[in-house]
Amino acid sequence: MGSYIYAIFYTSLDAIAGIAYGTLVANTGDLTTLSRAGTAIDVVGGALGLIGSAGFLLAAVATTTALAARHGPRRVAPGGTILIIASVFWLGSHIYWPEGVLTVLALGLGIALLGVVTRGGIAQSARSQTASSVAADGPHEMS
């Protein structure tokens, strides 16, 4: 659910702000008008960005919880903790230097650590389930 919220609202922010700012710059020669309109766009964009970022945080918590249940909390804790803390910072920092850049790097680090500690886990689990299914039911023939 969090991923959908993030995808919908953050994409909306990017689309609306990008189109609006591009149109303003292309059609407004007056810096005062451009500045006032830019402030209005930032208010709408900020709200969309906050909702999208909250969705990202929700997805980070859900992902960390699911991976901890599957792979063990101790294995998942470092990457999940970094991901969740970075997701909290993402609520306000976005891409702006230096906080935003460091936040994005921390998001990447958290996701990478989760990927490393869970690597092969899903594939192994699928193989185990297939093997246990065949063992329990016996081989099936196609008719």
N, C-alpha and C positions, 0 to 999 in steps of 0.2 A: 504494500500500500504506500509506504513512504517513498519508494522509487517512482511510483506513478505521480505522486504529488510533486516530487522534485522535477520530474521530466516535464510535466504540464506547466507548472508555474515558472520554473527557471527558464524554460524555452520561451514562454510568453514574455518574460522580462527581456530576454535578449532580442526577440523579434520586435517588440513594441519600441524599446529604447533605440535599437539600431535603425529602424525605419524612421522613427520620429526625429532623432538627431540628424540623420542624413537629409531628411526633407527640410528641416530647419536650416541647416548649414547651406543647403543648395538654394534656398529661397529667401533667406533673411540676411540683409546686409548690416542691420543695426544690432550692435553687440548687446545693448540693453534689452531689446526684445528677445534676442537669442538667450540671454541669461535668465530672464523671467520664465520663458517657456521651458528652458532646461530644468529649472527648479521644479516646475509642475511635473515634468516627465520623471524626475528623480523621485518624487513622492509616490507616484503610481508604481514606478519600477521598484522602488524600495519595498513597497508592500508585497509585490509579487515575488521579489527576491527573498524576503523574509519567510513567506509561506513555503517557497521552494526549498530554502535552506532547512526549515523545520522538517520538511519531508525527508531531506537527506539525513538529518539527525535520527529521525525515526527509523529509516532504513539501516543506518549504521548500528543502532541498538538492536534491532531485530536480527540483523546478520550476525552480529557478535554473539547474541544469545543462541541462535540456531547452531552456529559453529561450535560454541562451547558445549552444547548438549550432545553434539555428534562426536567431537574430537577431544573433549575434556577442557574444563575451565583453565587449567594451568597452561596448557599449550596455546590457548587462544588469548589469554589475558594481555600479553604485551601489545600485540597488534590491535586487538579490540579496544584496549584502553586508549592507545594513541589515536585510533580512528574516531572514537567517540569524543574525546577531548578536542580534536581538530574540528570535528563536526559542530561542536558548540562554538568554537571561534569562527567557523564559517558563517554562522548566523549574522555576524556583523562585519567581518573583515573582507569577505569576497576576494577580489583580486588585487587590492591596493597595497602598494609597498609601504612598509616592510611586512606588516602583519599578514596581509593576504597571501603574499608569496610564501611566507613561512608556513601559513596554514595549509596551502595547497601541497607543499612539500611534505608536511606531516600527514595529510590525507593519503598521499601516495605511499609513504612509509608504512602507515598502518595497514593499508590494503595489501602491500607487498608482504609484510610479515604474516598476515592472515593467509595469504596465498602459499607462502613457504611452509607454514606449519600444517596446513591442510592439504598440501599437494599430494595427489595420488589417493587421498582419502575417499573421494567420491567415486573414482574409477574402481578402487579396491572394493568399496561397498557394493557397487553394482555387480562386480564379478562374484562377490560372496553371496549376494542374493540370488543370482542366477544359478550358482553352484548348489546352494541349499535348496532351491526350488526344484532343480533336476533331481537331486538326491531324494527329496521328499515325495515327489510325484512320479519319478521315473522318466525316462526319455519319452517324448511324444512324437508320434509319427504323423506326417501330413497325409490326409486322405484325399 
